[in-house]
Amino acid sequence: MNETRIIRVAQGKHSTLSHLYIGGLFCCYLLEDRIRDEKIAGETCIPPGDYGLSLNLSATMHTEYAKRFPRLHKGMVEIVEIPNFRLVFVHIGNYHHETWGCPLTGLYWQWLDGDYQVKGSQTAYEFVYPMLVAEIKKGNDRLVVENRLPHDDGVQAP
């Protein structure tokens, strides 16, 4: 089975920079909220673990993306099986305050004022979205999330 992975590699004051791998290949950067011991809705990234991926056809964001990407969109890629949380989507955005607890796609990253940000988000999304949908439709609907951060309590500068 091909595997989809989020590997977290660095942290800022409020942000976490991650890599998205699909089928063992690096596909894009992800920006998430900061890692904390306890998941707080809209403020922290999901804990490391093994989760499911599905297509959400009912969320408000699904309706917005269906209008924005009429030929591409088949449903929001949702990370499911997160204890006590739902509606965690892979979506477009550049800054940690736009994550709402979800991973944002990016072609490259920048460091600004102690935090990471991603750029080229829409282009990265349009690249990885069809691959994620194809994996889900093939039954490769598992996501592994792992932290591979340097062991340091401080902010991880580039």
C-alpha positions in Angstrom: 0.0 0.0 0.0 1.3 3.5 -0.8 1.6 5.7 2.1 0.8 9.4 2.7 2.8 11.0 5.4 3.1 14.4 7.1 6.6 14.8 8.6 7.0 17.8 10.8 10.5 19.3 10.6 10.7 22.7 12.3 8.8 25.0 14.6 8.4 28.7 14.9 6.7 30.6 17.8 3.2 29.8 16.5 3.9 27.6 13.4 5.1 24.2 12.4 6.7 23.5 9.0 6.0 20.0 7.6 6.7 17.9 4.5 3.9 16.1 2.7 4.9 12.7 1.1 2.6 10.7 -1.1 3.7 7.3 -2.1 7.1 7.9 -0.6 7.7 11.1 -2.7 8.0 14.6 -1.3 5.1 16.6 -2.8 4.9 20.0 -1.0 5.5 21.8 2.2 2.7 22.1 4.8 2.2 24.8 7.4 0.5 24.0 10.6 -0.2 25.5 13.9 2.4 24.9 16.7 2.6 21.5 18.3 1.3 21.4 21.8 0.6 18.4 24.1 -3.1 18.9 24.0 -5.1 19.6 20.7 -7.0 22.9 20.9 -9.5 23.5 18.1 -8.3 25.9 15.6 -5.0 26.6 17.5 -2.8 23.5 17.4 -1.9 20.9 14.9 -3.2 17.4 15.2 -1.2 15.0 17.4 1.2 12.5 15.7 -0.5 9.3 14.8 -2.2 7.2 12.2 -5.4 8.7 10.7 -7.8 8.2 7.8 -8.3 10.4 4.8 -11.7 11.0 3.2 -13.6 13.4 0.9 -16.0 15.7 2.7 -18.9 16.7 0.5 -20.9 18.6 3.0 -18.7 21.2 4.7 -19.0 24.9 3.8 -15.4 24.8 2.6 -16.4 22.1 0.1 -19.0 24.5 -1.4 -16.4 27.3 -1.6 -13.7 25.1 -3.2 -16.2 23.6 -5.7 -17.0 27.1 -7.0 -13.3 28.1 -6.9 -12.0 24.9 -8.6 -15.0 23.6 -10.6 -13.0 21.1 -12.8 -10.6 20.0 -10.0 -12.7 19.7 -6.9 -14.2 16.4 -5.8 -14.6 17.2 -2.1 -12.4 18.5 0.7 -9.6 16.2 1.7 -10.4 15.6 5.4 -8.1 14.1 8.0 -10.5 11.8 10.0 -10.3 9.7 13.1 -8.7 12.5 15.1 -10.0 12.0 18.7 -12.7 14.7 19.5 -12.0 16.7 16.3 -13.5 16.8 12.8 -13.4 19.1 9.8 -9.6 19.1 9.6 -8.9 19.8 5.9 -5.8 20.1 3.7 -6.3 23.6 2.2 -4.9 26.8 0.9 -3.3 29.5 3.0 0.0 31.1 3.8 0.2 32.0 7.5 -0.3 30.2 10.8 -3.4 32.2 11.6 -5.0 30.9 8.4 -4.6 27.2 9.4 -7.6 26.9 11.8 -5.9 23.7 13.0 -5.5 22.4 9.4 -2.4 21.8 7.2 -1.9 24.5 4.5 -0.1 23.6 1.2 3.0 25.5 0.0 5.6 25.3 -2.8 8.3 26.9 -0.6 8.6 28.4 2.9 9.9 31.7 4.4 10.9 32.7 7.9 9.5 36.0 9.2 9.5 37.4 12.7 10.0 34.0 14.4 7.5 32.1 12.4 7.2 30.0 9.2 4.9 30.8 6.3 4.4 29.0 3.0 4.1 30.6 -0.4 2.7 29.3 -3.7 -0.1 27.7 -1.7 -2.7 27.5 -4.5 -0.2 26.1 -7.0 0.9 23.5 -4.4 -2.8 22.6 -3.6 -3.6 22.2 -7.3 -0.6 19.8 -7.6 -1.2 17.6 -4.5 -5.0 17.6 -4.4 -5.5 15.3 -7.4 -2.9 12.9 -6.0 -4.6 12.8 -2.6 -8.0 12.2 -4.2 -6.6 9.4 -6.4 -5.0 7.7 -3.3 -8.3 7.9 -1.4 -10.2 6.5 -4.3 -7.7 3.6 -4.6 -8.2 2.7 -1.0 -4.9 4.2 0.1 -6.8 6.3 2.6 -4.3 6.3 5.6 -2.2 9.2 6.8 0.8 8.9 9.1 1.7 12.1 11.0 5.1 12.2 12.7 7.3 14.7 14.5 10.9 14.8 13.5 11.9 18.1 15.1 15.2 18.8 16.7 15.0 18.3 20.5 15.1 21.8 21.8 12.5 23.8 23.7 13.3 27.0 21.8 12.1 28.3 18.5 13.7 26.5 15.6 15.2 29.2 13.3 16.2 28.2 9.8 
